[in-house]
Amino acid sequence: MHLIQFREIMRDAEVAYAIHPIVRKYLLTVEDTTKALIACGVPRAAHVAQITTGGLLNIDLPTLQNV
């Protein structure tokens, strides 16, 4: 079971890494990113979208721009 979860987490991270430049360029929200990933048939789309947009870390773009 743990190996399956680990593989899912790694897959989510790889997809998030691959789409991150597009999400940042177009300032996509978690909702927008989730919808796009669902349309593309990505498994666990909501989780990937949260990773990509910083939703899991509670980070928003204005906070990052002020650093």
Backbone bond lengths (Angstrom), bond angles and torsions (degrees), N, CA, C in turn:
res aa  C-N    CA-C-N  psi(-1)  N-CA   C-N-CA  omega(-1)  CA-C   N-CA-C  phi
1 M - - - 1.451 - - 1.523 111.49 -
2 H 1.320 116.33 -43.25 1.460 119.67 -178.47 1.527 111.63 -65.46
3 L 1.309 117.00 -36.02 1.459 121.08 178.84 1.524 110.68 -65.18
4 I 1.331 116.82 -39.39 1.467 120.71 177.20 1.523 110.15 -63.67
5 Q 1.323 117.63 -44.86 1.462 121.23 178.91 1.522 110.70 -63.34
6 F 1.323 116.58 -41.73 1.463 120.15 178.62 1.526 110.92 -60.48
7 R 1.334 116.73 -44.01 1.466 120.52 179.51 1.527 111.30 -64.05
8 E 1.326 117.34 -38.48 1.465 120.63 177.73 1.523 110.76 -64.47
9 I 1.314 116.61 -43.09 1.465 121.16 179.09 1.528 110.55 -63.54
10 M 1.326 116.68 -43.18 1.465 120.25 179.33 1.523 111.07 -65.22
11 R 1.337 117.72 -40.72 1.462 121.04 177.71 1.529 110.04 -63.33
12 D 1.329 116.77 -44.16 1.463 120.87 178.26 1.526 110.57 -58.52
13 A 1.316 115.82 -43.88 1.468 120.16 -179.14 1.532 111.43 -65.66
14 E 1.327 116.98 -39.06 1.468 120.16 179.29 1.524 111.35 -65.69
15 V 1.329 116.95 -41.77 1.467 120.17 178.15 1.524 109.62 -66.20
16 A 1.323 117.00 -43.47 1.461 120.78 179.38 1.527 110.89 -60.09
17 Y 1.326 116.48 -42.75 1.466 120.78 178.88 1.527 110.89 -62.88
18 A 1.315 116.59 -39.58 1.464 120.79 -177.40 1.528 112.38 -68.89
19 I 1.327 117.23 -36.90 1.476 119.38 -176.19 1.521 113.43 -94.79
20 H 1.324 117.35 -7.37 1.467 121.03 -176.36 1.530 113.85 -53.16
21 P 1.342 120.57 -44.63 1.465 119.62 -179.73 1.542 113.35 -59.37
22 I 1.313 117.44 -36.95 1.457 121.12 -179.99 1.525 110.13 -70.62
23 V 1.329 115.44 -43.39 1.472 120.05 179.78 1.520 110.13 -60.43
24 R 1.321 117.01 -43.41 1.477 120.99 -179.94 1.528 111.14 -68.87
25 K 1.333 116.89 -42.67 1.463 120.84 -177.29 1.523 111.49 -60.34
26 Y 1.330 116.66 -43.00 1.462 120.97 -175.96 1.530 112.78 -99.98
27 L 1.335 116.88 7.82 1.462 122.69 177.92 1.530 112.10 49.72
28 L 1.329 115.62 48.65 1.453 120.77 -178.29 1.530 110.74 -73.45
29 T 1.319 115.85 142.82 1.458 121.15 175.63 1.520 109.49 -83.22
30 V 1.320 115.72 171.74 1.463 120.49 176.56 1.527 109.64 -59.99
31 E 1.338 116.19 -41.50 1.464 120.25 -179.18 1.528 111.54 -63.76
32 D 1.334 116.69 -46.34 1.466 120.80 179.44 1.529 111.01 -61.74
33 T 1.319 115.36 -43.81 1.460 120.50 -179.08 1.526 110.49 -65.26
34 T 1.331 116.49 -41.52 1.464 120.53 178.72 1.522 110.99 -61.29
35 K 1.326 116.86 -45.86 1.467 120.95 179.84 1.529 110.98 -59.91
36 A 1.320 116.70 -43.52 1.462 120.58 -179.52 1.533 111.03 -65.39
37 L 1.318 116.64 -41.38 1.461 120.34 -179.76 1.525 111.41 -67.87
38 I 1.326 117.11 -38.63 1.466 120.50 176.46 1.523 109.98 -63.09
39 A 1.337 116.35 -43.01 1.466 120.32 179.12 1.530 111.41 -61.52
40 C 1.320 116.76 -30.50 1.469 121.29 178.53 1.521 112.52 -86.38
41 G 1.325 117.47 -4.35 1.457 120.96 178.25 1.511 114.71 79.11
42 V 1.328 117.27 25.44 1.466 120.64 -179.90 1.531 109.41 -77.22
43 P 1.343 117.94 126.70 1.460 119.84 176.87 1.530 110.73 -67.00
44 R 1.321 116.22 146.66 1.475 122.53 178.62 1.527 110.75 55.94
45 A 1.325 116.17 43.50 1.464 122.40 -175.16 1.521 112.88 -57.76
46 A 1.312 117.73 -42.08 1.464 120.38 -178.69 1.525 111.18 -62.78
47 H 1.319 116.86 -39.48 1.466 120.34 179.28 1.528 110.83 -66.90
48 V 1.317 116.51 -43.31 1.467 121.00 178.54 1.527 110.03 -61.79
49 A 1.325 117.43 -42.81 1.462 121.67 -179.71 1.522 111.08 -62.48
50 Q 1.323 116.51 -39.54 1.466 119.32 178.74 1.516 111.35 -66.56
51 I 1.316 116.98 -39.81 1.468 120.33 177.51 1.526 109.67 -63.00
52 T 1.331 116.57 -46.87 1.460 122.01 -174.42 1.519 112.44 -64.72
53 T 1.312 117.30 -41.06 1.459 121.00 -175.19 1.515 113.12 -93.05
54 G 1.313 118.16 1.30 1.460 120.83 -179.53 1.509 112.90 81.26
55 G 1.319 117.57 12.31 1.454 121.55 -178.74 1.517 113.84 -61.85
56 L 1.319 117.61 -31.85 1.458 120.71 178.82 1.515 111.58 -72.58
57 L 1.311 116.23 -22.16 1.465 120.72 -177.92 1.517 112.41 -99.31
58 N 1.339 116.91 -0.48 1.462 122.35 -175.73 1.522 111.42 55.94
59 I 1.332 116.90 43.75 1.454 123.19 178.60 1.509 107.56 -108.02
60 D 1.317 116.39 132.92 1.465 118.99 175.54 1.522 108.74 -116.59
61 L 1.325 116.06 161.31 1.460 121.29 -174.46 1.532 113.08 -60.60
62 P 1.345 120.90 -45.00 1.464 118.57 178.85 1.521 113.50 -58.25
63 T 1.324 117.17 -35.09 1.456 120.28 178.04 1.526 110.17 -63.97
64 L 1.328 117.07 -43.78 1.455 120.66 -179.69 1.529 112.28 -67.06
65 Q 1.316 117.10 -34.12 1.467 120.23 -177.74 1.522 112.16 -72.34
66 N 1.326 117.49 -22.29 1.454 121.17 -178.94 1.523 113.04 -88.66
67 V 1.326 116.87 -0.01 1.465 120.22 -177.67 1.501 109.93 -80.22
